[in-house]
Amino acid sequence: MKVSLNWVKKYVDLPEDLTPKQISFDLTMRTVEVEDVIDTSEKFHDIVVGKILEVKEHPNADQLRVCIVECGEDEPKQIVCGGSNLYEGEMVVVSKPGAEVFWHGEDSLVKIKESKLRGVPSYGMICGATEVYLESYFPLEDEHMIVDLSDVDCEVGQNVSEIIGMNDVVFDIDNKSLTNRPDLWGHYGIARELAAIYKCPLKPLPEAELPKDLPEYRIDVESPEKCPRYAALEIENVCEKPAPIWMQTALLNAGMRPINAIVDITNYIMLSVGQPTHGFDRTHVDGSHIIVRNAKKDEKLTLLDHALLDLTEEDLVICDEHDPMALAGIRGGIKDSILPETTGVVIEVATFTAGTIRQTGKRFDEKTDASIRYEKGLDTQRVDQGIAMAAKLFREIFPESKIVAFGDVDPTPTTRNEIDVTQEFLDVRLGKALPSEEILDILTRLGYDVTLTDGTYHCVVPTYRSTGDVSVKDDVLGDIARVYCYENFEMKPLPVNFEHAVRQPKEQLDRKIREYLAFRCGFNEIFTYPWIDEKYIQAAKIDTSEAIRLATPPAPELAILRQSLIPGMLEAAVKNLRYYDEFRVFEMAQTFHKGEYHESCEEEILPVHKKLLSGIIVGRDAKKDFFDVKGVLESMSRFCHMEDLTFKQKEKPSWADDKVYLNVFHKGKNIGSLGQVSVQAMNAAGISRTQVAFFELNFDEMIPLNSRTNEFHHLPQYPLVEQDLSILVDESVKWHDVSEAIRHMVKKYEFIEEYRGKQIPEGKKSLVFRVWIGNDDSTMTSKQIDKKMAAVMKSLQKKCGAALREE
Amino acid sequence: MLERLESIKELGLKKIKETETLDQLQEVRRELTGKKGELTAVLKSLGSLEPEMRKTVGMRANEIKNHFAEKIQEREDEIVENQSALDEEIDLTLPGNAVSQGALHPITQMQYDLNDAFLSLGFEIFSEDDISSELFAFDNLNFPPDHPARQSMDTYWIEGTEDKQGAERLCLRPHLTGGSVRYLREHGAPARFVYPGRVYRNENTDARHERAFYQYEALIVDKDLSFSSGKVMIQALLEKVFGRKVNVRMREGFFPFTEPGYEIDMECQVCHGKGCRVCNQNGWIEVAPGGVINPNVVRAAGLDPDVYTGFYTNIGLDRFVMMRYGIDDVRFFHSTDLRFFEQFK
């Protein structure tokens, strides 16, 4: 919302030395966020009033004249001009050197310089209305005419902004910061805040001065629950003419285009007191009878452009005896428009409830200046202000006009909330004991009626804050705190608590795992969206029958919420393969599955959430990548201090290679998998000429150790003997079998390599590994070594059919 | 014979001098003083000489042998002193071997920085699930029944529940605040905890708007708290994150779940309060809305608002991280583009 400082000053006398910057700061700190402060006179710099002293022929051009103009400089200036209405003594608008104007045919502003026109020197420019933002004040009759200010109250040399009231400051206020304050949607509300902040008096608004014994204008409110008040003024002897300059400027500065005096008056009232008003041509109201009711089934509203709006039975409409004329509080139809031939109007000043306006506005996707205000919740008493202003403004702008009828239906006036607040409550929660005079002063200036008895403030909230804004004592506290200003409260540090050290092993595990993957294993952490492109879900062949879907997804193909992180990983792989051949990424995030789960209470049934940890290694060597992934998971338990994981092939994930996958178990429970992504899945995802190894684990099933479980062992007193063994076994023998055969016989053992090649017979493979053997109480003799190694070989032979490979 | 000795000596000393490696020196040592060396041969042939001569030559030969030993030792010391671990030439400007190359997401990093700060102040970390219900996302938080955020234009409702109400109408959580009531219901008060996480809004994306973004919310609930403590907390946090004292200010703001509510601004870190494009010329940047927990929310958490009060603060992590690094497009965070993420090691 744009707030004009000149307008606000009509209602409050602000201290003279107050700068716009200071006002902007104080409003921002205490009331609403001012986003910008605009000096409206700035664009009129060097554009002044001049008086033509002499008009001469141009020696070289028939269309141009040479004028001598007095414009507040030391001496009169010579200006060449092509205007068709130049005469001596005329008061004109002069753009001096440095001024910026709209030049005929140019898109952007042009800066005026002293120059020569057809050989004759010219100081500046005598301007037409469109050249200097004046077209709404001085409509053009023909494009060669310049602005004639002779009938306007002005002086030579005066800046043009002053004569139209554009010497103003506009505060651009963030509408979001106003959502809870229906009272601030007009200049009077802002003035009230400033009066409270600077402790200066707020001027009263005009009282309604309606002629006595007016005939009643007939109004029937058939839906009083949606329309707590409806008033109408019938006024005759008006016409379609422009509003006075001051009003046009006020509207322009508040961000609204002037249209004609009648419409402008209704807008001016709305921008003054926040009360929307609406003008109907009185001849369009059939039967001179307004009915406020819900629309009927299949009823339609004809709009200005003759389009038809299909109304529903829930929409509130303003009707005459035959048809709907307007969508209540939102927009008018063709029947309500003010036309050139309009001579009488019916002015609507009404209250509609926030809910009905919001619902109908949403249904038709309409947001207007009126509906925005109604949506906040307006009090019915504000209608009185609207009526009073309307009567006053019509009398001023149309002195010949006459109010001929008045109707007012007020079924449910807004009641004032009453709240008791104790001094003790305020002292504790504010963290500072404010004197009661200060509290009474702040609240009174904001419009409360307050009485203090035995330490309790009985607060009667003004109607304009009683529509939902202020209803409990905390709201009253908020008003006191903000006007006193948060900055003026001393900072109180938090009490320290020594009793309860924070201990959250699972939270720590989450962090340890991420840091392990990033810092030790070379993975980059990524975030993907929870909604996944169906292409990648299908590529991973994930069954979506148990998936959760969004009602209004970001895009049709993004409706399914993820059940696995793998599709997102595939998408990330595709994106990054454009720039990288090899990379590793991981993500830890929640996935969603049909089911029933209560996070906080029985009545809330949520789908099942699983927090999954997933990663991929993208590269060229499938075997290496697979064992890299396996190594990452094997070391994870130790490095991240969690309970052990074991690996076994059991149940293939839908996206995995038939051969290259393993399931991951914790205490016998399958908690995830690792392996290679199948060629088919990669093709479907659009990945080619590369390999993707993956892992995915259910983090919820990973259990942090309560404390570190590392154990200290004395260092061996006698050296261990290190021996490499190279054995031949059948293809069917697994490393697991070999390690089972030797693990109880040696101190330590380590796999070195697996080998198949020329020297190895078909169906066999060679395994090379290292063992460490030793005595606990002495150094091994060579005889003992030979004996031990022979035993190891014998066990290998027996359990794995192994033979020592001849070198 | 003596002449032969002298020529052996001269030649020997020259050879010693010419050696450059310990291996060469070892070779020379064998040649000069070894069993098959010339000097040894001379000593072996002493028997065939005159006794007089034998003595002279013998003495001289031993002298030379000792001299050789001395010089070889000297040379050995010299060589060791000048020896390098590498025989070949080395280009010291070649890059070192790369260290493991992963990184945490910059938002995770910021979250951990904040976690460290809050943990040191005795806060617990709490996580709420991503899918919540209208009951927790709106009703409990004092959102009016017709609040626009409840509409599908703003919130992602779950298919099949969008026309239901309250606990049965499910959504991807639009903010973290609903989690506060969950925690308080489970743990009671007094309490101090943070609950970071991702939230979802149905909006069009551009450089400044995302559909999924991260927040970091903190709540303290206790008896007799005054709202100004909230500012102290924020100041402490910013100091931790930016590594220096950062000026903050607290001003009026409105949120359904607070009363009073406030906005916390920090001094623009680009212009230090003078006004620049980043802060829209006003020197301050909105970083953390907050406020005193609304009594209706305290009630929803099963606590008595006449006994307990508290305050929230909610930091927009995306914005914070963008400020930290000068990132100009919020959509990078979900881009999965490693060219972006590799910058945050």
Interface residues (C-beta under 8 A of the other chain):
Chain A: T28 M29 R30 T31 V32 E33 E35 D36 S177 T179 N180 R181 A354 G355 R358 Q359 K362 V428 R429 L430 G431 K432 G468 V472 D474 D475 L477 G478 D479 A481 R482 Y486 E487 F489 E490 M491 K492 P493 L494 P495 V496 N497 H500 A501 V502 Q504 E507 R511 R514 E515 L517 A518 F519 R520 C521 G522 F523 N524 E525 I526 F527 T528 Y529 P530 I548 R549 L550 A551 T552 P553 P554 A559 L561 G568 E571 A572 K575 N576 Y579 Y580 F583 R584 V585 Q590 F592 E599 S600 C601 E603 E604 I605 L606 P607 H609
Chain B: S100 Q101 G102 A103 L104 H105 I107 T108 Y112 N115 L119 L121 G122 F123 E124 I125 E128 D129 D130 I131 S132 S133 L135 F136 P144 D146 P148 Q151 S152 Y156 W157 I158 E159 G160 T161 E162 G166 A167 E168 L170 L172 V181 R182 R185 E186 R192 R198 Y200 N202 R211 A212 I220 D222 D224 L225 S226 F227 S228 S229 K231 V232 M233 Q235 R249 M250 R251 E252 G253 F254 E259 P260 G261 Y262 E263 N280 V292 N294 P295 N296 T309 F333 H334 S335 T336 D337 L338 R339 F341 E342
